[in-house]
């Protein structure tokens, strides 16, 4: 008989004993289900809540022993002592963060998944960007089920990098979680300290002041240097411009910023070679981001909507075209394009 490779996951880590009322009262009760859980004094007053909370943690069909009688969590009864045996991630219908960590450790173990074992920070670097954008798309689509899925994929990337780092001797998961928690505490002095913030703007100002003190980034140029180089160019341009604006270096308003656009367009058209064209086109796009920012719009979101609108309009144009689009004359294509635009429902502003 072959030994189940997950056997080591069910080794008893210890026993956690807690009164049922304390169990129910705890807003968020996390425990490593590889430990035995004993709930005491599960009387009728807390039975329903105890059962519901256990079902959320380990599943309604999981087994619990109530004063010696084996029952499912869903059908547990009032008792002096309810015992839940240690569970492996394979034996549960509900999972928690500890399960995710244990699964990743199993996959990256010497006898784990060959693909997972072979990965490095660099090899899965692009996955983090892809998963983040898939989450953003789910949010834009108001697709709650997909948001739930993509949040999990983003979390997986973080845990995967932590597992790789631990194998390399770089840092451990607990180091990452410690840094994150400390950051949240120190950057919220208006919550965990004596700073007063009465609204969202004051809270943000408090966060940024705490961050600047922590990073030693008091000058705008320091803040610009700390903007992630891997960000999409439009998003990075926005963050750099905001840093300059907070230092007082900005246009008076969007109209003043827009005056730069014709100048930048002309310089693009007058560029002599490929390198000069690239430089001038970059200046044009940077100027456009300035205008959009000062109009209080997010340029990344605005451009994403514009691309989606173009895709939809072009698909409609193809449907209306009597022949392939590439066979249309410019005048025919323009006429169809205008027809598509006119057929769109008018927005009430």
Beta strands, then each sheet from edge to edge (+ up, - down):
strand 1: 15-19
strand 2: 36-42
strand 3: 63-66
strand 4: 69-72
strand 5: 79-84
sheet 1: 1+ 2+ 5- 3+ 4-
end
